[in-house]
Amino acid sequence: MGIFKIEGGYPLKGEITPQGSKNESLQILCAVLLTKEKLRIKNVPEIGDVKCLIKILYKLGVIVEKNNTGDYTFQAKNINTKYLKTKDFINLGKSIRGSIMIAGPLLSRYGSVNIPIPGGDRIGRRRLDSHLIGLKLLGGIIHYNDINKNFYLHTNHKKLIGTYILMEEASITGTANIIMAASLAKGLTTIYNAACEPYIQQLCRFLNKMGAKISGIGTNLLKIKGVNNLKGCSHNILPDMIEIGSWIGLAATTRSEIRIKNVSWKNLGIIPNIFIKMGIKLKKKKDDIYIFPQESYNIKKLFNNSILTISDSPWPGLTPDLLSILIVVATQANGSVLIHQKMFESRLFFVDKLIDMGAQIILCDPHRATVIGLDHKSYLRGSILNSPDIRAGISLLIAALSAKGISIIKNIEQIDRGYENIDKRLRNIGAKIIRID
């Protein structure tokens, strides 16, 4: 297991291009299982979770051709469903959350699928109910093996049957799974309270290019008219909005001048506004974000002069993946903020590492933390850190780059799961970071 050694406390400067979206890529890659024709996917990030899913697809029998960096052609012509019963698949499937999304395509196309309980970040309870209930309503029959901790889904019909589905929660991966399954189902499927993040919008557009009939894209009410077959096409992955937020946070805490290239502003939602509320000066230049070097940034208060509260919510609200980064940003701001993480009860537990570095944070409960900004008058101290999950990992990396002294980050495989060549890209803008294997 490798480590990062970081000498922090130095401003950075330069341009950086965000990688392709991790979350979108995992959905799009699972969708290649819906057709036997060739699909070309571009701007695929070369990160741990995506590489793991590509490995699963390859071992399932998908023909995978790498045309260039981040540019792949996939063809799911002959799928070996027996691979789903192997220990190798169970181990790979357990290692990433995205593996659950092969369930919808395989159940719809082949009539059965074995799925282990997926892995991913340990940030609290992550239910599978939205996936399983949705597939069950479409006609899937579900069996759970408590010994092997896996699900076997099958259908007694030749095809799944379209139906009305009211989702209890607007789960992104759950919505994606149901959309993919419904694309080849018989009849009309209506999904109400569907997730409508850009990832889901992109998946729907991709499927429509393949010949699916999906309407309501961008809303929480989707209608999918099932078709008999889907065809090949090409697709370009959007830039990763979480990584874009990470770069904004990095620029603020290190008092750096950074230009983030080709960010797809129209797909960022309220993300830029949230950072502006934190006092960060940024400017739209064509499709780039330019962050000014700031000696200080002041957290805005609410209209009644009360403390600013930032919380996550389904799109077009703030994605929960950015809350860890915003906590680090707040540690060096002038002012205070209450961060309310509604979805996951373990995501804020990394703040004890920041407190050890000198941050002033009160962990109110598993879901809320109050951060009192130091305004760069009292610096964070270098420390030995451990990356518990992808987003906490990048947040600790940002903290280490803003801190005075040397920091060591262990378990960096967690960061590599979601960020492509992060150390090399940071060195390109002046960061003092080395990877030690």
Stockholm file with secondary structure:
# STOCKHOLM 1.0

chainA/1-437         MGIFKIEGGYPLKGEITPQGSKNESLQILCAVLLTKEKLRIKNVPEIGDVKCLIKILYKLGVIVEKNNTGDYTFQAKNINTKYLKTKDFINLGKSIRGSIMIAGPLLSRYGSVNIPIPGGDRIGRRRLDSHLIGLKLLGGIIHYNDINKNFYLHTNHKKLIGTYILMEEASITGTANIIMAASLAKGLTTIYNAACEPYIQQLCRFLNKMGAKISGIGTNLLKIKGVNNLKGCSHNILPDMIEIGSWIGLAATTRSEIRIKNVSWKNLGIIPNIFIKMGIKLKKKKDDIYIFPQESYNIKKLFNNSILTISDSPWPGLTPDLLSILIVVATQANGSVLIHQKMFESRLFFVDKLIDMGAQIILCDPHRATVIGLDHKSYLRGSILNSPDIRAGISLLIAALSAKGISIIKNIEQIDRGYENIDKRLRNIGAKIIRID
#=GR chainA/1-437 SS CCEEEEEECCCCEEEECCCBCHHHHHHHHHHGGGCSSEEEEESCCCCHHHHHHHHHHHHHTCEEEEEETTEEEEECSSCCGGGGGSHHHHHHHHHCGGGGGGHHHHHHHHSEEEEECCCCCCSSCCCCHHHHHHHHHTTCEEEEETTTTEEEEECSSSSCBCCEEECSSCCHHHHHHHHHHHHTSBSEEEEESCCCCHHHHHHHHHHHHTTCEEECTTSSEEEEECCSCCCCEEEECCBCHHHHHHHHHHHHHTTCEEEECCCCGGGCTTHHHHHHHTTCCEEEETTEEEECCCSCCBCCCCTTSCCEEEECCSTTSCCGGGHHHHHHHHHTSBSEEEEECCSCTTGGGGHHHHHHTTCEEEEEETTEEEEECCTTTSCCBCCEEECCSHHHHHHHHHHHHHSBEEEEEECTHHHHTTSTTHHHHHHTTTCEEEEEC
#=GC SS_cons         CCEEEEEECCCCEEEECCCBCHHHHHHHHHHGGGCSSEEEEESCCCCHHHHHHHHHHHHHTCEEEEEETTEEEEECSSCCGGGGGSHHHHHHHHHCGGGGGGHHHHHHHHSEEEEECCCCCCSSCCCCHHHHHHHHHTTCEEEEETTTTEEEEECSSSSCBCCEEECSSCCHHHHHHHHHHHHTSBSEEEEESCCCCHHHHHHHHHHHHTTCEEECTTSSEEEEECCSCCCCEEEECCBCHHHHHHHHHHHHHTTCEEEECCCCGGGCTTHHHHHHHTTCCEEEETTEEEECCCSCCBCCCCTTSCCEEEECCSTTSCCGGGHHHHHHHHHTSBSEEEEECCSCTTGGGGHHHHHHTTCEEEEEETTEEEEECCTTTSCCBCCEEECCSHHHHHHHHHHHHHSBEEEEEECTHHHHTTSTTHHHHHHTTTCEEEEEC
//
